C-alpha cells in the first residue's frame, strides 16, 4: 500500500510545472513547493521513525528527489519484523503496520491536494483509496481533529464522489 501511494504521488508530481510551484494548495498556508517538500521530508521522517538513517538525496529535479526519498521509505517499511514493531508518533505509540497505513493515507491525500492545486485529475487509484480509507477511518479519533490538531473536522462529501474526494473530506478538506 505504501509503495503504491508513493507511485500515485509521483504520477501527480510529474504533472507539476515550474509555474505551479507558487500555487496555493488545499493545505492551509502551503503552496505547491511546500507540499512537495513536506512529502519528501515525511519520507525521510518515516525512515527515521522506522529506525533507519537519513539518506542523502539528490538535489534539483523534484521528481528525482521524491523518487529517491520514496525508495528509502519503501525500503524502511519493507524491512524484516514490520509486524512485530511499534513506532513512536507525536500522539501515541502505534504498530508499524498502522504507521504504514497512516503514511499511505498522508501520501494519497497529498496527491489529491497536489492534483487539486494544479488542476489535474483527482480521481486517483480507486482501489488503493478504498483500502486506505478503510484502514485509517477506525483509527482517526476525534482527539486528532480540530484547531491545533493534525486534522480538521470531517467535511460533507456525496457518497458518489471518487474515493480520493471522500477521503479528503473525511480528513477535513472541502471538496
N, C-alpha and C positions, 0 to 999 in steps of 0.2 A: 504494500500500500504506500509506504513512504517513497519508495523508488518511483512508483507511478506518479505520485504527486509532484516529484521533482521534474519529471518529464512534462507534465501538464503546465507547470510554471514556465519551464524553458520554452515550450511552444508559444506561449503568450509573449514571453520576453523577446523572442526572435522577431516579433512584430513591432517592437518599440524602435522609433526613430529618435535621433538626437533632439529633434524639435519637441518630442514628447516629454523630455526629462523634467521640465518645469511645470508640467500639467498637474493640476490638483487631482487627488485620488479620493475615494470614499473614506479613507483613513484620515481622521482629524489631523490637520496641520502637516500632512505629508504630501509631497509631490512625488511624481513617478521615481525620480532618482532616490529619494528617501526610502520608498517602498522596496526598490531593488536592493539597496544596501541593507535594509532590515532583514530581508530573506537571506542574503549572504551571511550577515552576522549571525542570524538564527541558526544557520547550518554549522557555523563554527562553534557556537554555544552548545548545540546539540552534541557535537563531538566531545567537547569538554565535559558535559554532564554525563556522558556515557563512559567517561574515564580516559578518553583519548587526548593526545596532544594536538594543539592547533597546528594546522598545516600551512605552509607557505602557499599563497595563492598568486596566480599571475596578475599582472596589472593591465589596465587598458580595456580591452574588449569586454563589455559587461556580460555577454553570453558565455565567454570563456571563463570568466571569473565565477559566474554562477555554476557552470558545469563542474569546475574544479572543487568548489565548496560543496556541491551536491555529492560528488563522488566520495569525499571523505565522510560526509554524514551518512551516506548509504552504507559505507563500509563499517562505520561505528554501530549502526543498527543491525548489521549482518553478522556481527561477531558472535563467538560462542557464548552460551549462557544467557541469552537475552531473556528467556522466560523465567529465569531464577533471580534476576537483578531488580533492584529498586533504584530510583533516580530521585534526587532531591530537587524539588522545584520551589519557587518562592512561596507557594501556598500549601505545599504538602509533599510528603514522600509518596511516590507512586510506582507501581510496577513499570519496568522498562517498556513493556508492551503497551501500556496505557500512554506513556510518554511518546512512543512512536505514533500512536493514534492522534494525540494532541498535535504533534509536529506535522503530521499529514494534514490535519484539519487547518492548521495555520497556513501551510503552503497552498492548499487548494483554495482557501478563502482569499489569500493574497493574489493568486492567479486571477480570481474573479475581480478583485479590486483593480488589478492592473488592466485587465480586459475592459472593465468599465471606464477607467480613466482614458484609455487610448481609443475607445470606440470599437474594440474588437468583439468578436463573438463571445458571449458569456455562457453559452450552452456548452460547458466543459464536460469531460468524460463522465457520463451519467452513472454508469455502474460504480465507478470509483466514488463519486459524490454520494450515492446512496449508502455505500459501505461506511464512508466517513461520518455521515450524519447519524447513522445507526450506532456507530462506535462512540461518538462524543456526546450525543444527546443525554445519555444516562449519567454522565459524569460532570456535566456542566451545572454546578449547583447555583442557586440564587445568590450565594455569598460571593460569587465571582462576577456578578452583574451590578452595574450602576456606576455612579460618579467615583472616580479614583480606582476603579477596578478594571480588570482586563477586558470585560465585555459589557456592552450596553444592554438595555432591556430588549427582549425579542420584539421584532417588528412584524407587522402583518404582511403576509405574502400569500397569494392564492395558491392552492394546492396543485393547480395545473401548470404552474411555472416550472422551468427547468430546476433540477435539484441544486445547481450552483446558486441560483437566486434564493431558493428556500433555505439553504444553509447560511448564506449571507444574512438573510433576515433573522434566522434563528440566533445568529451571533450578534445581532444588533444593528446591522446595516439596513438602510432604507433602499428598497429595490424599485 
